[in-house]
């Protein structure tokens, strides 16, 4: 496995700790080697020390021991090179040798602007043989046109079966439990459709700001950074039909159908069906935080959105008339990733109380699935209150360590299983829906609405639901 961008945050904070866990669990072949590639001039031993510091910080103390690390470090090498320079790939070829029978995995933990050059240089240097695979981190481009250009350049070197476009949300245990919940249990299928579901909410909130990603984020914004990939992937898993088989092509075929069925949001529709926001100064956890435009490497007059809320519609028989509310933002009151399925109320309110009737699927901070029903409160009279049938995945599987998403996805790449990765037409279908929204914001001068850091976002996002007598699920909600 060759990691381009081997000194970056992704490699040091996510990829190497995940590979260490796989090594510790005995899931890596004895001959597996890891080669980190970056521009900085340093020795193998210096890089190994750097990797150890970061892994110690990321791995639980009970799971890190010196002997295991020493054996893992034997797999780990470093080679200084500039991925934008074709000549450096000749040096890389000499370093790797001529063992063409080995599987080579090229993990591009770099800026997307380098994807096309790296693929081309690998081909010219004769390093993209039939057993080579390539892993692309999101975002794949910044628009449909740029995504198509990247996909075409990668496709000219690697056939689609050897391209792994990674979205770490798809590696989370709860996301895969969503598929098990839907397709392995007879309980939900009859009601998983219009006529029984009132609406769906998909929320991904962060308390952090842009951190050290200001220069990237100011060009991307929440729409490109989160909605185009993470949120639309979650929407697909909620809405897709059961695949014929649980294999890569069958699963991804169904996801593409959902993306293609999304009702376009164009022109003036963006004013009624979307909300942009940008955080101002505020408090999070009792600590003052600056406004977005005072963050490092962000333009002082930036109109980049740090919050997006969308009312989406899927034009097919299963979901006609059921709104999907998508919401994501930075510097919000809480860190969470969750999916809420709100079922319709019973036809007749026999007891005069409101009803829960909702399924909550939480990806973080804890992995949990909760079916919220109405139950009778103890005592005289029929006083109802929400009660939960709760599946806490950490409690249910106490004897098993929870895998990180990157552990599962890296092992899938090693084993050649692309089920949890995005296909070329899937990425382009997502951009095809997102681009007109961004264009509509531009054409109709829809500037981001301000919201205080530490809040739940701009009030206009609440109006998106309240005009239909709905509301976002928040912790203060008694049914939450």
N, C-alpha and C positions, 0 to 999 in steps of 0.2 A: 504494500500500500504506500503510494507516494502522495504526500500531503503538500500541495502548493499553498503557500501562505502559512508555513509551519511555525512561525513565530507570532502569529496573530492570536487574538482573543479566542476565536472559535476553536482553533487547533489546541491551544493550551488549556482552555477552560472546559471544553466539551469532548473533543475527539480523543485526545490522549487519555483522559480519565476513563472514557468509555472503553477504549482499547485495553487499558490496564484491567478493568473489571472483567472483560472477556478473557484476557490472559489468566487472571486469577481463578476464573471459573472453568478453565481448561477448554474454552471454546475456540481457541486459535490453534491452527495446525503448528506442529513443532517447527516447521520451516518458514513460518510467516515472518516477514521482515517489514519494518516501518521506516520509511525514509522521508524526513522532513526537508522541505525546500523553501528557502527564503533568500533575500538579498544580503542580509547581514553576514559579515565575515566572522565566523566563530567555529571552534573545533567541535568534534563529536562529543567530547567529554563536557564541554561548556554547555552545549545544548541539552545533554542528558541532565545536568544539574538544574538548568532552567526548567525543564519538563518536570523534574522531581518536585521542585518548589511548588509549582502550580498544581500538580496532582495531589500533593499533601494537603493543599488548601481546599481542594474540591472533593476529595474522597474522605468518607467518614474514618475517624481515627481507628475504629475497631476493624476496618477493612483494609488498612494500609500497614504493611510490614516491610521491613528493610530487605529481607531475603527475597520476597516475592517481587519487590521493585527491582532488585539487582538482576533477577532472571528476565524481567520484562525489559530492562534497559539494554540487555544483550541484543534484543530485537531492534533497538532504536538507533538510527543513524541520522546524520545531518549532512547536507550538501549545499553550500552557498551557490545561488544562481539567480539570474534575473529572468523571470518568465516571459518578459516581453522581447527578449533577445534570442533570435533563432540559433545563434552560435552556441549558446549555453546548453541547448538540447543535445548537441553533439557530445559535450562533456558528460551530460547526464547518461547518454547511451553507453559511453565507455565505462562509467561508474557501475551501471547495471549489468554489463556483460551481455552475452549472446544467448542466454537461457530463455529462448522463445516459448518453451513449453510451460513456463510458469504463468499463472494469472497475475496480471498487473492491474491494480486499481489506482486510477488517478483521481484524487479528491481535490476539487478546486475550491479551497477555502479562501478565495480571493475576490476582488471586486469583479462584478459581471463584465466589465469592460475588457477583462483579460481572457474571457472564456474562448472567444473566437481565435485569438492569437495562439493560445496554448494548444488548442486542438490542431490547428494548422502546423505548428512547430513539431508536435508529436508525430504527425504523419510524415513530414519531410525528413525527420530524423529516423524514421523506420521504427518508432516506438508504439505504434497503434496497431499491433498485430491482432489476429482473430480472437485471442484470449484476453485482450485488454478491455477494461471497463472504465467509464468516466462518471464521476459523481458531481453534480452541479448544485450549489447552494442557491436558495432564492435570494434576491428576486431574479427571475429569468427575464431580463430586459426591464424597460420602464414604460413600454407601450406594446400594442400588438405588433407594430412594424418592427421594433427592435427585438422583440421575442422571436418573431419569425426569422430575423436575420441570424440570431444566435442559434436557433434550432437548425437552420439550414447549414450553418458552418459546422456545427457539431455532427449533423447527419451526414455531411460529406466525408467524415472520417470514421465515425462509429455508427453501426446500424442501431435501430431503436432498441433492440433487446439488450444492448450493452450500455445504454444511457440511463442513469439513475438521477432523476431530479428530486431532490430531497425536501421534504417539509416535515420538520421534527414533530409537529403536532400529530401526524399520522402514526408516530411511533409510541405515543402515550398509551398506557394500558387501558385507560377509560375509554379512549376513542375506539379501540378494538372491542372493548366490552359493549360499546354501543351497537356494533354489528352483531355480536352474540345475543344481545338483548332483543334485537329486532328479528333476527333470522333463525334463532335456535329456541324460541319460546312462542308458543301458540297464543299466549294471552294478548299480545299487543297487535298482531297483524290485522284483525278485523276492525280495530279502531284507529289504525295508523293512517288516517286519510281525512279528506274533507267530509263534513257531516258529523265528525266526532271531535276533531281538533279545532280549537278556536284560533290559535296562533302559535308561532314558535319564536323564541328569543334566543339569540346566540350572542353572548357577551364575552369579550376578552379585555380586561382592564389591567393597567399597570400603575403602580405608584411611582415608579422611576420616571425620570425625564429622558432626554436623549443621550445622557452620559457622554461617552467619547465618540459617539456616532453622529455628531452634529453636521458635519460636512455632507455625509451620505443622506441623513434623514431630511435635511432641508431641501434636498432635490427630490426626495421620494414622497414624504408625507405618509399619513396613516392609511390612505387608500392603497397606495402601491406597496407599502411595507407590510400591511396586515390583511386588508380586505381581499385583495386580489389572490392571495394564497391561503393563509390560515383560515379565515372565516368562510370563504367559499368552499374549502375542503370540508369543513365541518358541516356546512349546509348540504353538501352532496351526500355525506354519510347519513344524515338524518332523512333525506328525501329520496334517495335512490331506491329502485326496485331490487328485489333479491336477484343476485347474479345466478346464472345457470350453474356455475361451479365457483368455488372459492379459489380462483387462480387469477393471475395478474390481468390478463386481457378481459376476462369476464367482469371483474370488479370495475376496472377502469372504463369499460364500455358503458356501464350503467351510470357512472359518475359524469361522463361526457354528455349523456342524454339529459341530465339535470341541468348542466351548465347551458346547454343549447335551448332548454325550455324556459330559462329565466326571461321574464318580460323585460325588454329594453327600457331603460330610463334615459330619456333624451330631452334636449331642449329645456323648455320651462318646467318639465316634470321634475327636474332636480330640486326646484324650490319647494315642492310639496312632499317629495318622497325621500329627500336626503337632508342631512344637517352636517355642516362642517364646524369644527371648533378649534380653538387654540388656547392653551392655558396661560393665565396670567399669574402673578405672584400669589402665594398662599402658604398654608401650613399643612405639612404631612407628618403625622406622628409627633406633633408639637414643634417641628423644626421648620423655620422659614425657608422657602425655596423660591428661586427667581422665576420671572416670566420666561416663556419660551424664547423670545427674541433677545434675551440676555444670556442664553446658554452659549457655551464655547463652540466656536465655528458655525454660528448661526447668524444670518444677516439681521441687522437691527430692525429693518422694515419688512421682514419676512411675512408672507401671508400663507405659509405652509400650514396645512391642517395637522393637528395632533390628536384630533378626535373626529370620528365619523359615525353617524347613525343612518341607517337605510331601511326603508320599507320595501322589501322585495316580494315579487310574485312569481310563482312557477306555473306556467301554462301547460298543465297536463291534467289528466282525469283524476289522479290521486290528490292533487294539491290545489285544484282550481278554487279560488276564493279564500285560501288560507294565507294570511300575510306572514312573511318571515322577517323579523326585525333583527338587524345586525347592528352591533355596537362595539366600538373599540376606541381606546384612548389612553394617553399617557397622563401621569400626575393625577390620577383619580383617587378616590377615597380608599379603595381597596384593590388588592391584586387578586384577580380571579379569572378563570376561564370556565364558562359553563353554558349548558344548553338547557332551556326550559321548554317543555312541551305542555302547553295549557289546553286541557280538554274542555269541551263545551259543558255548560251546566246541565243538570237534569232538567227534563221538560217542565216539571212542576215543582216549585219550591215548597215541599210539604212541611218543612220545619222552619221556614222563614229565615234561615241563616245563609250566609255566603258559603261557597264551597271551594275547597282547595282544588281537587281533581287535576293535579299537575305532576309531571315527571321531571325531576331535576337531575341532570347529569353534570357533575362537577369534575373538571380536569385538574384544577388547582385552586386553592393551595393544597387541599386534600383530594384524593380520588374517591369519589362517592357517587352512588346512584340512589335516589330517594323518590319513592312514590308517595305523594302527599294526598291523603284521603280525609274525609270528614268522619269523625267518631263522636259518640256521646260522652260528654263530660260527666264524671261521677256525681251522684246526687239526684235530687228530685227534679223532674222535668226533663224535657228533651232539649237540653242545651248542647249544641254541637261545637266542636273546635277541631282545627286541623291536627291530624296525627300522621306519623311517618312510618312507612315500611322502608327501612334503611339498610342499604348494603354499603358498608365501609370496606373498600377492597383491602386496605391494609390490615384490618381486623379479620376479614374473612380468610386471608391467606397468610397468617402470622408466621408460618414456618419458612416462607419464601421471601428473599430479598426483592424489593421492588426494582425492576430494571429501569434504567434511564432510557429515554426515547432513542438517544443516539446509540446506545448499546444494541438495541434491537435492530435498528436500521443499518448499522454498520455490519452486523452479522448477516442481515438479508443481502447486502451487497456482496459480501464474501461468498455467500451461498448462491448468488445469482437469482434471487427471488425479488421481482420488481412489483409485487402486489401493492405495497404501501408507498409506491413512488408515482410521481405524476408523469403521464404520457405527453408526448408533444402536442397532440390535438387538445388535450385537457388544458394545458397551460394557455394555449392560444384562444380557446373558447372563453376562459376566464377573462383574459384581456379584452376580448371582443365585447364583453358586457361592461367592463370597468371603464374603458376608454371614453365612451359617450358621456358617462357621468362626469369625468374630469373635464371633458370638452364643454359640457353644459355649465359647469361652475365658471369656466373661463369666459364663455360667451355671454353669460348673464351676470357677471361680476358678483358671484356669490362669495363674499369674503367670509373667513372663519368667524364664528361667534365666540366671544370671549367667555371663559369659565375659570373660576378660581382654582388653583391647584389645591387638591384635597377635597374637591366636590365630586359630584357624580356626572359632571359634564354640563354643557349649556342647557338652559331650560327649554330651548326649542326642541331638544331631543325628547323631552317629556311630552311635548305637544304632539309629537309624531304618533304617540299611542293614545293620549288622552282625548283627542278628537274622535276616537272610536271607542271611548269609555274603557280603555285598557291602561295599564301602567307597567313600567319596568319592574322586575322583581329586584328588590333591594333588601339588605339585612334587616332594616327596620320594619319591613312588611311582616305582619303577624303570621302570614302563611309561608314566609320564606323558608 
